Amino acid sequence: MNIKANIVLVNLLTGLAYGQVNIWGQCGGIGYTGGTLCIAGSTCSTFNPYYAQCLPGGPTATSTTLVYTTATTTASLVSLRTMTSPTRTTSTVSLRTTTSSTRTTTTTPPLPTGNLGSTLISPYLWIRAVVAPYYHKYLQSSPIRSPGDAVMGEYTTAGQFDISDNQLVQLISTSGTLLYAKIEEKTSDSQTKLQLTWQSTPSSYGTFSWSGDALLWKHPTITRQNDAAWLICDGAKLHANLGAYGWNTPAGCSDATIHYYNGATAVDK
């Protein structure tokens, strides 16, 4: 056995005899229960909270750090660093803990086709006729919730409405999408009615308002005997009545006034 081997053997026996830790041995760290005193000529050097090692004369290696978070869910191996001393090469592993989470994205679905909902959404209102033959028929668009004709139909497909900036608007989705009422422009003095339709952009032709609960439409260049007079004509299509209410009613039409109803649900009574 050569002299160098004898020295190592002596150091090992000395460490065993006095409870000291040999060079390159572990001397500390979280959870470690062994000896913490290094043999002469070496120093206990800390590399991370979980590992300290006896190194000759002091630390000569590049130390690594344990990276961790307070909420630990998944551990993954992120680095492997090598420490080199004059006589021995060893490796330590650094662990990084990561926190994973589940993200839930919630979207508001549109109202179901053909039914604007069974409950009134504030500040919107139902609008319905109050005289026969369209008693308690409700204003809506045809096709439902789409640009097209304004019609008086069943309570089960009733639209919901508001007047904002003199515009009569219909709510067509829970995200706030609107349709705008548009009165047909008058082009001749012989016209006795002007049809109401729904479009996706505001209209600048005339203004809508309430008189009590009755719906009015006015235009500065059109003189009407009754701004609350409406006609419901073939196909239940709604028109502004330019004539007298109940007098010289156009063929295929019925005189009507239409009023808002703020009951929680649309009802056929």
C-alpha positions as CSV (number, residue, x, y, z in Angstrom):
1,M,0.0,0.0,0.0
2,N,1.5,3.4,-1.0
3,I,1.9,6.4,1.4
4,K,-1.1,8.3,-0.1
5,A,-3.4,5.3,0.5
6,N,-2.1,5.0,4.1
7,I,-3.0,8.7,4.7
8,V,-6.5,8.2,3.4
9,L,-6.9,5.1,5.6
10,V,-5.7,6.9,8.7
11,N,-8.1,9.8,8.0
12,L,-11.0,7.3,7.6
13,L,-10.1,5.6,10.9
14,T,-9.8,8.9,12.6
15,G,-13.2,10.0,11.4
16,L,-14.8,6.8,12.7
17,A,-13.1,7.1,16.0
18,Y,-14.0,10.7,16.7
19,G,-17.4,10.9,14.8
20,Q,-15.9,13.4,12.3
21,V,-16.9,13.5,8.7
22,N,-14.2,12.7,6.0
23,I,-13.4,14.9,3.1
24,W,-16.2,14.7,0.5
25,G,-18.7,13.4,3.1
26,Q,-22.0,15.1,3.9
27,C,-21.9,17.2,7.0
28,G,-25.3,19.0,7.0
29,G,-28.6,19.9,5.4
30,I,-32.3,19.7,6.1
31,G,-33.2,16.2,7.3
32,Y,-29.5,15.2,7.7
33,T,-28.8,13.4,11.1
34,G,-25.1,12.5,10.7
35,G,-22.0,14.1,11.9
36,T,-21.3,17.8,11.3
37,L,-17.6,18.1,12.2
38,C,-15.2,17.7,9.3
39,I,-11.8,16.1,9.8
40,A,-8.7,18.3,10.0
41,G,-7.8,20.1,6.8
42,S,-11.4,20.3,5.5
43,T,-14.4,22.6,6.0
44,C,-18.1,21.9,6.0
45,S,-19.4,23.9,3.1
46,T,-23.1,24.5,2.4
47,F,-24.4,24.1,-1.2
48,N,-28.1,24.4,-0.6
49,P,-30.5,24.1,2.3
50,Y,-30.5,20.3,1.9
51,Y,-26.9,19.5,1.4
52,A,-23.5,20.5,3.0
53,Q,-20.2,18.7,2.2
54,C,-16.7,18.5,3.7
55,L,-14.3,20.1,1.3
56,P,-10.5,20.4,1.6
57,G,-9.6,23.8,3.0
58,G,-13.1,25.2,2.1
59,P,-15.5,25.2,-0.8
60,T,-13.9,24.9,-4.2
61,A,-16.9,24.0,-6.3
62,T,-19.7,26.0,-7.9
63,S,-22.6,25.7,-5.5
64,T,-26.2,25.2,-6.6
65,T,-29.3,26.6,-5.0
66,L,-32.6,24.9,-4.5
67,V,-35.3,27.0,-6.1
68,Y,-38.7,26.5,-4.7
69,T,-42.2,28.1,-4.3
70,T,-44.5,28.3,-1.3
71,A,-47.2,26.3,-3.2
72,T,-45.6,23.1,-4.3
73,T,-47.4,20.9,-6.8
74,T,-45.0,19.4,-9.4
75,A,-41.2,18.9,-9.1
76,S,-39.1,18.7,-12.2
77,L,-35.4,18.3,-12.7
78,V,-34.1,21.6,-14.0
79,S,-30.3,21.6,-13.6
80,L,-27.4,19.3,-13.0
81,R,-24.1,20.9,-12.0
82,T,-20.7,19.3,-11.6
83,M,-18.3,20.2,-8.8
84,T,-14.6,19.5,-9.3
85,S,-11.9,19.2,-6.6
86,P,-8.2,18.4,-7.1
87,T,-8.9,14.7,-6.2
88,R,-12.6,14.0,-6.8
89,T,-15.5,14.9,-9.0
90,T,-19.1,14.8,-7.7
91,S,-22.5,16.0,-8.8
92,T,-25.4,17.6,-7.1
93,V,-28.9,18.1,-8.4
94,S,-30.9,21.2,-8.1
95,L,-34.7,20.8,-8.1
96,R,-37.2,23.5,-9.0
97,T,-40.7,23.2,-7.9
98,T,-43.5,24.6,-9.9
99,T,-47.1,25.4,-9.2
100,S,-49.7,24.4,-11.8
101,S,-53.2,25.8,-11.8
102,T,-56.3,25.3,-13.8
103,R,-57.8,28.3,-15.5
104,T,-61.5,28.3,-16.2
105,T,-62.8,30.6,-18.9
106,T,-66.5,31.5,-18.7
107,T,-68.4,32.9,-21.7
108,T,-71.9,34.1,-21.7
109,P,-73.9,32.1,-24.2
110,P,-76.3,34.0,-26.4
111,L,-80.0,33.8,-25.7
112,P,-81.6,30.7,-27.3
113,T,-82.9,31.2,-30.8
114,G,-86.6,31.8,-30.9
115,N,-86.9,32.7,-27.2
116,L,-85.5,35.9,-25.8
117,G,-85.8,34.5,-22.3
118,S,-88.7,34.0,-19.9
119,T,-87.6,36.8,-17.6
120,L,-87.4,40.5,-18.4
121,I,-83.9,41.8,-18.3
122,S,-83.6,45.3,-16.8
123,P,-84.0,48.0,-18.1
124,Y,-85.8,46.4,-21.1
125,L,-89.6,46.1,-21.5
126,W,-92.1,43.9,-23.3
127,I,-94.3,45.7,-25.9
128,R,-97.7,44.4,-26.8
129,A,-101.0,45.4,-28.4
130,V,-104.0,45.8,-26.3
131,V,-107.0,45.6,-28.7
132,A,-108.4,42.7,-30.8
133,P,-107.6,41.0,-33.1
134,Y,-104.0,41.3,-31.8
135,Y,-104.8,41.5,-28.1
136,H,-101.6,40.7,-26.1
137,K,-99.6,39.9,-29.2
138,Y,-96.0,40.9,-28.5
139,L,-93.6,43.0,-30.6
140,Q,-90.6,41.1,-32.0
141,S,-88.5,40.7,-35.1
142,S,-89.0,38.3,-38.0
143,P,-86.7,36.3,-38.2
144,I,-86.4,36.2,-34.4
145,R,-83.5,38.3,-33.1
146,S,-82.4,39.3,-36.6
147,P,-82.8,42.3,-38.9
148,G,-86.1,42.1,-40.7
149,D,-89.8,42.9,-40.2
150,A,-91.3,44.1,-37.0
151,V,-94.2,41.9,-36.2
152,M,-96.7,41.2,-33.4
153,G,-96.4,37.6,-32.4
154,E,-96.7,35.1,-29.5
155,Y,-95.6,35.8,-26.0
156,T,-93.2,32.8,-26.1
157,T,-91.0,34.7,-28.7
158,A,-91.5,38.2,-27.3
159,G,-88.7,40.7,-27.8
160,Q,-87.3,43.0,-25.1
161,F,-87.1,46.7,-25.8
162,D,-85.9,50.1,-24.5
163,I,-85.9,53.7,-25.8
164,S,-82.4,55.2,-25.8
165,D,-81.5,58.5,-27.4
166,N,-84.9,58.5,-29.2
167,Q,-84.1,55.1,-30.7
168,L,-86.3,52.1,-30.1
169,V,-83.9,49.3,-29.5
170,Q,-84.4,45.5,-29.2
171,L,-82.0,43.4,-27.0
172,I,-81.0,40.3,-28.9
173,S,-78.2,38.8,-26.8
174,T,-77.1,38.8,-23.2
175,S,-73.8,40.5,-24.3
176,G,-75.9,43.7,-25.1
177,T,-76.2,43.3,-28.8
178,L,-79.0,45.5,-30.1
179,L,-81.3,45.9,-33.2
180,Y,-82.7,49.4,-34.0
181,A,-86.2,50.2,-35.1
182,K,-86.5,52.0,-38.5
183,I,-89.6,53.6,-39.9
184,E,-90.0,53.5,-43.7
185,E,-89.3,56.9,-45.1
186,K,-92.4,58.7,-46.5
187,T,-92.0,59.4,-50.3
188,S,-95.6,60.3,-51.3
189,D,-98.5,62.2,-49.8
190,S,-100.7,59.3,-50.8
191,Q,-99.1,57.0,-48.2
192,T,-101.3,56.1,-45.3
193,K,-98.8,53.9,-43.4
194,L,-95.1,53.4,-43.0
195,Q,-93.7,50.0,-42.1
196,L,-91.4,49.4,-39.1
197,T,-88.4,47.1,-39.6
198,W,-85.3,46.2,-37.6
199,Q,-81.8,46.9,-38.6
200,S,-78.3,46.6,-37.0
201,T,-77.5,50.3,-37.1
202,P,-79.3,53.3,-35.6
203,S,-81.9,55.2,-37.6
204,S,-82.1,59.0,-37.9
205,Y,-85.6,59.1,-39.4
206,G,-87.9,60.3,-36.6
207,T,-87.9,59.7,-32.9
208,F,-89.5,57.3,-30.5
209,S,-90.8,58.1,-27.0
210,W,-93.4,57.0,-24.4
211,S,-96.6,58.7,-23.5
212,G,-97.5,57.0,-20.3
213,D,-97.0,53.4,-21.4
214,A,-98.0,54.0,-25.1
215,L,-95.3,53.9,-27.8
216,L,-95.1,57.1,-29.9
217,W,-93.3,57.9,-33.1
218,K,-92.8,61.4,-34.5
219,H,-91.1,63.1,-37.4
220,P,-90.7,66.8,-37.8
221,T,-92.0,66.9,-41.4
222,I,-94.9,64.5,-40.9
223,T,-98.1,65.6,-39.3
224,R,-100.0,62.7,-37.7
225,Q,-103.4,63.0,-36.0
226,N,-102.2,60.5,-33.4
227,D,-98.6,59.8,-32.8
228,A,-99.5,56.6,-30.9
229,A,-101.6,55.2,-33.7
230,W,-100.3,52.0,-35.3
231,L,-101.5,49.5,-37.9
232,I,-100.9,45.8,-37.8
233,C,-101.3,44.5,-41.4
234,D,-100.9,41.3,-43.4
235,G,-98.4,39.0,-41.8
236,A,-98.8,40.8,-38.4
237,K,-96.4,43.4,-39.7
238,L,-96.3,46.7,-37.7
239,H,-96.7,50.1,-39.4
240,A,-97.0,53.7,-38.2
241,N,-100.5,54.9,-39.0
242,L,-100.5,58.3,-40.8
243,G,-104.2,58.6,-40.8
244,A,-106.9,58.8,-38.2
245,Y,-107.1,56.0,-35.7
246,G,-110.1,53.8,-36.5
247,W,-111.0,55.7,-39.7
248,N,-110.4,54.6,-43.3
249,T,-108.3,51.7,-42.1
250,P,-106.3,50.3,-45.0
251,A,-107.4,46.9,-46.3
252,G,-105.7,44.0,-44.6
253,C,-104.8,46.1,-41.5
254,S,-106.1,46.5,-38.0
255,D,-105.9,49.7,-35.9
256,A,-103.8,49.3,-32.8
257,T,-102.0,51.1,-30.0
258,I,-99.1,49.3,-28.5
259,H,-97.9,49.6,-24.9
260,Y,-95.0,48.5,-22.8
261,Y,-95.5,45.8,-20.1
262,N,-93.0,45.4,-17.3
263,G,-94.2,42.2,-15.8
264,A,-91.3,39.8,-15.0
265,T,-92.5,37.4,-17.6
266,A,-94.4,37.8,-20.9
267,V,-97.9,36.4,-20.4
268,D,-100.9,35.7,-22.7
269,K,-103.5,37.3,-20.5
